[in-house]
């Protein structure tokens, strides 16, 4: 006989408002995706328009008339405040001089790996940097067909020895479960059975009993199904031929290799830079692509409807319902305009902080001048959360005098030299790469030899760290580099 224990506990939970959620979603979009989102918002909300607005008079009386009969949620809507977005400030623009230049820009092609696609989703899912590191390590362990075949125990050991990160299989399992909810369905499964079930779980069963039956077949009779022992399945589940046929039809719609649904290991996408950094005789100027700063306003036609309502001698019910609808749309438009403004400010302030930190690099593009910089450094500089900086850095690019560069390029760990200075680990990787390219291929440099080489230059780095950097450069161990 088991006993049940009841207890009360208090927890502090942070709940995001709809406006905050909207802002977060907008922030992680690059320029092209933002334009697509803007177009969709303009279609969905007729109270939102593009173009500079003209100053409108306010309608406090109309609002007062509505207060007695309107729904509770609408009492928070201040029509005066909403209509103020129709003035010249409503069309918020930054750096208009960049607008003409970007019309001539040529989008560049970039290889976008399958791991990059998953990493994007991870950055939006894991606000804690420690969890994100674990998630990225798991993602990098996923093979091209979309399966995670390495045991979690082995990955835990990898993290301990190569990354100096201590975790448990249970905790890693919780991270993995979230990754398995990413797109495409079925990703990060450990075997075919789990892969198919993950895809079935994401389907809306509705009135389709074949999907429910398909799930039972895969979860309870995978071995029999694989061997096509259909009679055994029918007897066990007490179903007929038609039911089995319908279930199999649903199963055959699933993909056994979810990693290939993205077009293989990588796909090509076109990049429009989100920022531009100009060097005017040593003075750096940071600009935001004007396509991220559209002129937005509230619809004058909707304001005119409120005028008509105020002027009407009698307020009939149909008119009140129409005005109530208008107020909801105006509130939605105001939220969107606010979120767009906040996005512009956050993007620009973050990029300015990055340029200030990496000022020497932006002068001539010399990688050796890159300073160590992590998300926390920029978050503290602009007084924002680390997860916010992560969303800005994700999938954003900056155009410089020496090429178009992803923002995440500028973030790297620091390594202390024997003189006490701190340098970016990118400099260490460059030294390793140059040394390996120049090595005698009949006697390639071991990780220990590379460690000694770095030590001679003043960098005291452990051999396992050298091995980690070598792997990040996609360079094989010495014995595999040996040539006769």
C-alpha positions as CSV (number, residue, x, y, z in Angstrom):
1,X,0.0,0.0,0.0
2,X,1.5,3.3,-1.1
3,X,1.0,6.6,0.7
4,X,0.6,10.0,-0.8
5,X,2.3,13.0,0.6
6,X,0.9,16.4,-0.1
7,X,2.8,19.6,0.4
8,X,2.7,23.2,-0.7
9,X,5.6,25.0,-2.2
10,X,6.1,28.5,-3.6
11,X,8.0,29.1,-6.8
12,X,9.0,32.3,-8.5
13,X,8.2,32.0,-12.2
14,X,8.9,34.6,-14.8
15,X,6.0,35.1,-17.2
16,X,6.6,37.0,-20.4
17,X,3.9,39.4,-21.6
18,X,2.6,39.0,-25.2
19,X,4.6,42.2,-26.1
20,X,7.8,40.7,-24.7
21,X,7.2,37.4,-26.6
22,X,6.6,39.4,-29.8
23,X,9.8,41.4,-29.3
24,X,11.9,38.2,-28.7
25,X,10.6,36.6,-31.8
26,X,11.4,39.7,-33.9
27,X,14.8,40.1,-32.4
28,X,16.1,36.8,-33.6
29,X,15.1,37.4,-37.2
30,X,17.6,38.5,-39.7
31,X,16.8,41.3,-42.2
32,X,15.2,39.0,-44.9
33,X,13.1,37.1,-42.3
34,X,12.1,40.4,-40.6
35,X,10.8,41.8,-43.9
36,X,8.8,38.6,-44.4
37,X,7.3,38.9,-40.9
38,X,6.5,42.6,-41.5
39,X,4.7,41.8,-44.8
40,X,2.6,39.2,-43.0
41,X,1.8,41.5,-40.1
42,X,0.6,44.2,-42.6
43,X,-1.7,41.6,-44.2
44,X,-3.1,40.3,-40.9
45,X,-3.7,43.7,-39.2
46,X,-5.4,46.4,-41.2
47,X,-4.8,48.9,-38.4
48,X,-1.1,48.8,-39.2
49,X,0.2,50.7,-42.3
50,X,3.5,51.8,-43.7
51,X,4.4,55.4,-44.5
52,X,4.7,58.6,-42.5
53,X,1.7,59.6,-40.6
54,X,0.0,63.0,-40.2
55,X,-0.8,64.4,-36.9
56,X,-4.3,63.2,-35.8
57,X,-6.6,64.7,-33.2
58,X,-7.5,62.5,-30.3
59,X,-10.8,60.9,-29.2
60,X,-11.0,60.8,-25.5
61,X,-14.8,61.3,-25.5
62,X,-15.3,58.3,-27.7
63,X,-13.3,56.2,-25.3
64,X,-15.3,57.5,-22.3
65,X,-18.5,56.4,-24.1
66,X,-17.2,52.9,-24.5
67,X,-15.9,52.3,-21.0
68,X,-19.2,51.3,-19.5
69,X,-19.9,48.4,-21.9
70,X,-16.6,47.3,-23.2
71,X,-14.8,44.0,-22.3
72,X,-12.4,44.2,-19.3
73,X,-9.2,43.7,-21.3
74,X,-9.9,46.7,-23.5
75,X,-10.0,49.2,-20.6
76,X,-6.2,49.3,-20.7
77,X,-6.2,50.7,-24.2
78,X,-5.6,54.4,-24.3
79,X,-6.8,55.7,-27.7
80,X,-5.0,59.0,-27.2
81,X,-1.7,57.1,-26.8
82,X,-2.4,54.9,-29.7
83,X,-3.2,57.7,-32.1
84,X,0.0,59.5,-31.2
85,X,1.8,56.9,-33.2
86,X,0.4,58.6,-36.3
87,X,2.7,61.6,-36.0
88,X,6.1,61.9,-37.8
89,X,7.8,59.9,-35.0
90,X,5.6,56.9,-35.9
91,X,7.7,56.2,-39.0
92,X,10.8,55.3,-37.1
93,X,13.9,55.2,-39.4
94,X,17.6,54.9,-38.7
95,X,20.5,56.0,-41.0
96,X,18.5,56.9,-44.0
97,X,21.7,57.4,-46.0
98,X,22.2,53.7,-45.9
99,X,18.9,53.1,-47.7
100,X,20.1,54.1,-51.1
101,X,23.3,52.1,-50.8
102,X,21.5,48.9,-49.8
103,X,19.3,49.1,-52.9
104,X,22.5,48.3,-54.9
105,X,23.7,45.6,-52.6
106,X,24.2,42.1,-54.0
107,X,23.1,39.4,-51.6
108,X,25.9,36.8,-51.2
109,X,25.5,33.1,-51.1
110,X,26.5,31.2,-48.0
111,X,26.7,27.6,-47.0
112,X,24.2,27.0,-44.2
113,X,24.8,23.7,-42.5
114,X,22.3,21.3,-41.0
115,X,24.0,21.9,-37.6
116,X,23.6,25.7,-38.1
117,X,19.8,25.2,-38.6
118,X,19.5,23.2,-35.4
119,X,21.8,25.6,-33.5
120,X,19.5,28.5,-34.4
121,X,16.6,26.7,-32.8
122,X,18.8,25.9,-29.8
123,X,19.7,29.5,-29.2
124,X,16.0,30.4,-29.1
125,X,15.2,27.5,-26.8
126,X,17.9,27.6,-24.2
127,X,18.3,30.9,-22.4
128,X,20.9,29.6,-20.0
129,X,24.3,29.6,-21.5
130,X,25.3,26.4,-19.7
131,X,22.3,24.6,-21.3
132,X,23.1,26.0,-24.7
133,X,26.6,24.7,-24.6
134,X,25.3,21.2,-23.8
135,X,22.7,21.5,-26.6
136,X,25.3,22.6,-29.2
137,X,27.5,19.7,-28.2
138,X,24.6,17.3,-28.7
139,X,23.8,18.9,-32.0
140,X,27.4,18.5,-33.2
141,X,27.1,14.8,-32.3
142,X,24.1,14.3,-34.6
143,X,25.0,12.5,-37.9
144,X,24.1,13.8,-41.3
145,X,21.0,11.5,-41.5
146,X,19.7,13.1,-38.4
147,X,20.4,10.4,-35.8
148,X,22.3,10.7,-32.5
149,X,24.0,7.3,-32.3
150,X,26.6,8.1,-29.6
151,X,25.5,7.0,-26.1
152,X,24.8,9.8,-23.7
153,X,27.3,8.3,-21.3
154,X,30.1,8.7,-23.9
155,X,29.0,12.3,-24.5
156,X,29.1,13.0,-20.8
157,X,32.7,11.7,-20.7
158,X,33.6,13.9,-23.8
159,X,32.3,17.0,-22.0
160,X,34.3,16.2,-18.9
161,X,37.6,15.5,-20.6
162,X,37.5,17.9,-23.6
163,X,35.4,20.7,-22.4
164,X,35.9,20.4,-18.6
165,X,32.1,20.5,-18.2
166,X,30.5,18.2,-15.6
167,X,27.0,17.0,-16.2
168,X,24.9,13.8,-15.9
169,X,23.2,11.5,-18.3
170,X,19.8,12.4,-16.8
171,X,20.4,16.2,-17.3
172,X,21.7,15.6,-20.9
173,X,18.6,13.5,-21.6
174,X,16.4,16.5,-20.6
175,X,18.3,18.7,-23.0
176,X,18.0,16.1,-25.7
177,X,14.2,15.8,-25.3
178,X,13.9,19.5,-26.1
179,X,16.2,19.1,-29.2
180,X,14.0,16.3,-30.3
181,X,11.1,18.8,-30.5
182,X,13.0,20.9,-33.1
183,X,12.4,21.0,-36.8
184,X,12.5,18.7,-38.7
185,X,10.4,16.1,-36.9
186,X,12.3,13.0,-35.9
187,X,15.6,14.8,-35.4
188,X,18.1,13.6,-32.8
189,X,16.5,10.1,-32.5
190,X,18.6,7.3,-31.1
191,X,17.1,4.7,-33.4
192,X,14.5,4.2,-36.2
193,X,11.7,3.4,-33.7
194,X,12.2,6.7,-31.8
195,X,12.6,8.6,-35.0
196,X,9.2,7.5,-36.3
197,X,7.5,8.0,-33.0
198,X,8.8,11.5,-32.7
199,X,7.3,12.3,-36.1
200,X,3.9,10.7,-35.1
201,X,3.8,12.6,-31.8
202,X,3.9,15.9,-33.8
203,X,0.9,15.0,-35.9
204,X,-2.7,16.1,-35.2
205,X,-4.6,12.9,-34.8
206,X,-8.0,14.6,-34.9
207,X,-10.5,12.1,-36.3
208,X,-7.8,9.9,-37.9
209,X,-7.7,6.6,-36.0
210,X,-5.0,5.3,-38.5
211,X,-2.5,7.7,-36.8
212,X,-3.3,6.4,-33.4
213,X,-3.0,2.8,-34.6
214,X,0.3,3.7,-36.4
215,X,1.7,4.9,-33.1
216,X,0.7,1.6,-31.4
217,X,2.3,-0.5,-34.1
218,X,5.6,1.4,-33.9
219,X,5.7,1.6,-30.1
220,X,4.5,-1.9,-29.3
221,X,5.3,-4.0,-32.4
222,X,8.3,-2.5,-34.1
223,X,10.1,-5.8,-34.5
224,X,7.1,-7.5,-36.0
225,X,6.5,-4.6,-38.3
226,X,10.1,-4.5,-39.5
227,X,9.8,-8.2,-40.4
228,X,6.4,-7.7,-42.0
229,X,4.7,-10.1,-39.6
230,X,1.4,-8.5,-40.3
231,X,-0.8,-11.4,-39.2
232,X,0.8,-11.3,-35.8
233,X,0.1,-7.5,-35.5
234,X,-3.5,-8.0,-36.5
235,X,-4.1,-10.7,-33.9
236,X,-2.4,-8.8,-31.2
237,X,-4.2,-5.5,-31.8
238,X,-7.4,-7.1,-32.9
239,X,-7.7,-5.2,-36.2
240,X,-8.6,-6.0,-39.7
241,X,-6.8,-5.7,-43.0
242,X,-8.2,-2.3,-43.9
243,X,-7.2,-0.8,-40.5
244,X,-3.7,-2.2,-40.9
245,X,-3.5,-0.9,-44.4
246,X,-4.5,2.6,-43.3
247,X,-2.0,2.6,-40.5
248,X,0.8,1.4,-42.8
249,X,-0.1,4.2,-45.2
250,X,0.5,6.7,-42.5
251,X,3.8,5.1,-41.5
252,X,5.1,5.2,-45.0
253,X,4.5,9.0,-45.1
254,X,7.2,9.4,-42.4
255,X,10.9,9.9,-43.2
256,X,13.5,7.4,-41.9
257,X,16.3,10.0,-42.4
258,X,15.1,13.4,-41.0
259,X,18.5,14.9,-41.5
260,X,18.1,14.6,-45.3
261,X,14.9,16.7,-45.3
262,X,17.0,19.8,-45.3
263,X,18.6,18.9,-48.5
264,X,21.5,17.0,-47.2
265,X,24.3,18.2,-45.0
266,X,24.0,21.9,-46.1
267,X,21.9,24.2,-48.1
268,X,22.6,27.6,-49.8
269,X,21.0,30.7,-48.5
270,X,21.5,34.3,-49.5
271,X,22.7,36.9,-47.1
272,X,21.8,40.5,-46.8
273,X,23.9,42.2,-44.2
274,X,22.0,43.5,-41.1
275,X,24.7,46.1,-40.3
276,X,27.4,48.0,-42.0
277,X,30.6,49.4,-40.4
278,X,32.3,52.2,-42.3
279,X,35.8,53.3,-41.6
280,X,36.1,57.1,-42.1
281,X,39.8,57.7,-41.7
282,X,40.0,55.7,-38.5
283,X,36.6,56.8,-37.2
284,X,34.2,53.8,-37.2
285,X,30.5,54.4,-38.0
286,X,27.9,51.7,-37.2
287,X,24.8,51.7,-39.4
288,X,21.7,49.5,-39.3
289,X,20.4,48.3,-42.6
290,X,17.4,50.6,-43.2
291,X,15.3,47.6,-44.2
292,X,15.1,46.8,-40.5
293,X,13.6,50.3,-39.8
294,X,10.4,50.6,-41.8
295,X,8.1,53.6,-41.5
296,X,5.1,52.3,-39.6
297,X,1.9,54.1,-38.4
298,X,-1.6,53.4,-37.2
299,X,-4.3,53.5,-39.9
300,X,-5.9,56.9,-40.4
301,X,-9.1,55.1,-41.7
302,X,-9.5,53.4,-38.3
303,X,-9.0,56.8,-36.6
304,X,-11.7,58.2,-38.9
305,X,-14.1,55.5,-37.7
306,X,-13.6,56.6,-34.1
307,X,-14.4,60.2,-35.2
308,X,-17.6,59.0,-36.8
309,X,-18.5,57.1,-33.6
310,X,-17.9,60.3,-31.5
311,X,-20.0,62.4,-33.9
312,X,-22.9,60.0,-34.1
313,X,-25.9,61.2,-32.0
314,X,-26.8,57.7,-31.0
315,X,-24.3,54.9,-30.3
316,X,-26.0,51.7,-31.6
317,X,-24.7,48.3,-30.6
318,X,-23.4,47.4,-34.0
319,X,-21.2,50.6,-34.0
320,X,-20.0,49.8,-30.5
321,X,-18.9,46.3,-31.6
322,X,-17.1,47.7,-34.6
323,X,-15.2,50.2,-32.4
324,X,-14.3,47.4,-30.0
325,X,-12.8,45.5,-32.9
326,X,-10.9,48.6,-34.0
327,X,-9.5,49.1,-30.6
328,X,-8.2,45.5,-30.5
329,X,-6.5,46.0,-33.9
330,X,-5.0,49.3,-32.8
331,X,-3.6,47.7,-29.7
332,X,-2.0,44.9,-31.8
333,X,-0.5,47.5,-34.2
334,X,0.8,49.6,-31.3
335,X,2.5,46.5,-29.8
336,X,4.1,45.6,-33.1
337,X,5.4,49.2,-33.7
338,X,6.8,49.2,-30.1
339,X,8.5,45.8,-30.7
340,X,10.0,47.0,-34.0
341,X,11.4,50.1,-32.4
342,X,12.8,48.1,-29.5
343,X,14.3,45.6,-32.0
344,X,16.0,48.5,-33.9
345,X,17.4,50.0,-30.7
346,X,18.7,46.6,-29.4
347,X,20.3,45.6,-32.7
348,X,22.1,49.0,-33.0
349,X,23.3,49.2,-29.4
350,X,24.6,45.7,-29.5
351,X,26.5,46.2,-32.7
352,X,28.0,49.4,-31.4
353,X,29.2,47.6,-28.3
354,X,30.7,44.8,-30.4
355,X,32.6,47.4,-32.6
356,X,33.8,49.3,-29.5
357,X,35.2,46.0,-28.0
358,X,36.8,45.0,-31.3
359,X,37.8,48.5,-32.4
360,X,41.3,47.4,-33.5
361,X,40.1,44.5,-35.6
362,X,37.6,46.8,-37.5
363,X,40.4,49.1,-38.5
364,X,42.1,46.6,-40.8
365,X,40.5,43.1,-40.4
366,X,43.6,41.5,-38.8
367,X,42.3,38.5,-36.8
368,X,45.3,38.7,-34.5
369,X,43.8,41.9,-33.1
370,X,40.5,40.2,-32.1
371,X,40.0,40.5,-28.4
372,X,38.4,37.7,-26.3
373,X,34.7,38.4,-26.0
374,X,31.8,36.4,-24.7
375,X,28.1,37.1,-24.7
376,X,28.3,38.2,-21.1
377,X,30.8,41.0,-22.0
378,X,28.3,42.6,-24.4
379,X,25.3,41.9,-22.2
380,X,26.9,43.9,-19.3
381,X,27.9,46.7,-21.7
382,X,24.4,47.3,-23.0
383,X,22.6,46.2,-19.8
384,X,20.7,43.4,-21.4
385,X,20.3,39.7,-20.7
386,X,22.7,37.2,-22.2
387,X,19.9,35.4,-24.1
388,X,19.0,38.7,-25.7
389,X,22.6,39.2,-27.0
390,X,22.6,35.6,-28.2
391,X,19.5,36.3,-30.3
392,X,21.1,39.4,-31.8
393,X,24.3,37.5,-32.7
394,X,22.3,34.6,-34.2
395,X,22.0,34.7,-38.0
396,X,23.0,38.3,-38.2
397,X,25.8,39.7,-40.5
398,X,27.8,42.9,-40.7
399,X,29.3,44.3,-43.9
400,X,32.9,45.7,-43.5
401,X,35.6,46.9,-45.7
402,X,37.1,43.4,-45.7
403,X,33.9,41.3,-46.3
404,X,30.6,40.3,-44.8
405,X,31.1,38.6,-41.5
406,X,28.7,36.7,-39.2
407,X,28.3,38.4,-35.8
408,X,29.1,35.1,-33.9
409,X,32.6,35.3,-35.5
410,X,33.5,38.0,-33.0
411,X,32.7,36.0,-29.9
412,X,35.6,33.8,-28.6
413,X,37.1,32.7,-25.3
414,X,40.2,34.3,-23.9
415,X,43.6,32.7,-23.4
416,X,46.2,34.2,-20.9
417,X,49.8,34.5,-22.1
418,X,52.8,34.2,-19.8
419,X,53.0,38.0,-19.8
420,X,49.5,38.2,-18.3
421,X,47.8,39.5,-21.5
422,X,44.7,37.9,-22.7
423,X,44.2,37.0,-26.4
424,X,41.4,35.4,-28.3
425,X,41.4,31.7,-28.9
426,X,41.1,32.5,-32.6
427,X,44.7,33.6,-32.5
428,X,45.7,30.3,-31.0
429,X,43.7,28.4,-33.7
430,X,45.4,30.4,-36.4
431,X,48.8,29.5,-35.0
432,X,47.8,25.8,-34.9
433,X,46.4,25.8,-38.4
434,X,49.5,27.5,-39.8
435,X,51.8,25.1,-38.0
436,X,49.9,22.0,-39.2
437,X,49.8,23.3,-42.8
438,X,53.6,23.8,-42.7
439,X,54.5,20.5,-41.0
440,X,56.5,17.7,-42.5
441,X,53.7,15.3,-43.6
442,X,55.9,12.3,-43.1
443,X,56.3,13.4,-39.5
444,X,53.1,15.3,-38.6
445,X,53.0,17.2,-35.3
446,X,51.3,15.5,-32.4
447,X,49.0,17.4,-30.0
448,X,51.9,17.3,-27.5
449,X,54.3,18.8,-30.0
450,X,51.7,21.5,-30.8
451,X,51.3,22.2,-27.1
452,X,55.1,22.7,-26.9
453,X,55.1,25.0,-29.9
454,X,52.5,27.2,-28.3
455,X,54.4,27.2,-25.0
456,X,57.4,28.5,-26.8
457,X,55.3,31.4,-28.0
458,X,54.1,32.2,-24.5
459,X,50.8,30.3,-24.5
460,X,50.5,27.7,-21.8
461,X,47.6,25.5,-22.9
462,X,46.8,21.9,-21.9
463,X,47.2,19.2,-24.5
464,X,43.4,18.4,-24.3
465,X,42.7,22.0,-25.1
466,X,45.0,21.8,-28.1
467,X,43.1,18.7,-29.2
468,X,39.8,20.5,-28.8
469,X,40.9,23.5,-30.9
470,X,42.3,21.1,-33.5
471,X,39.0,19.3,-33.7
472,X,37.1,22.6,-34.0
473,X,39.3,23.3,-37.0
474,X,38.3,19.9,-38.5
475,X,41.9,18.7,-38.5
476,X,42.6,15.0,-37.9
477,X,45.0,13.6,-35.4
478,X,48.7,13.3,-36.4
479,X,48.6,9.6,-37.3
480,X,45.8,10.3,-39.8
481,X,47.7,13.2,-41.4
482,X,50.8,11.1,-42.1
483,X,51.7,10.7,-45.7
484,X,54.3,8.4,-47.2
